[in-house]
Amino acid sequence: MAFAIDADECTVCGICADECPVDAISEEDDYYEIDDALCTDCGICAEECPVDAISQV
């Protein structure tokens, strides 16, 4: 299962990128994005997001 960040809910705090063990999350202009090719579906990003902007898709 893949994870996605809801850009409308994301507060661009950077916690998800800091916690990602495989550096699959990068900052874009005003949001963060998960690279599906790098993501291992561990779910740490979703667990750590303080506004629940990350979910499985």
Backbone hydrogen bonds, N-H to C=O, Kabsch-Sander energy under -0.5 kcal/mol:
donor,donor_aa,acceptor,acceptor_aa,energy
4,A,55,S,-2.5
6,D,4,A,-0.5
6,D,53,A,-3.2
7,A,5,I,-0.9
9,E,6,D,-1.1
10,C,6,D,-2.1
18,D,14,G,-2.2
19,E,15,I,-2.1
20,C,16,C,-1.4
23,D,20,C,-1.0
26,S,33,E,-2.4
28,E,31,Y,-3.5
33,E,26,S,-2.5
35,D,24,A,-3.4
35,D,33,E,-0.5
36,D,34,I,-0.8
38,L,35,D,-1.2
39,C,35,D,-2.3
47,E,43,G,-2.0
48,E,44,I,-2.2
49,C,45,C,-1.5
52,D,49,C,-1.0
55,S,4,A,-2.2
57,V,2,A,-2.8
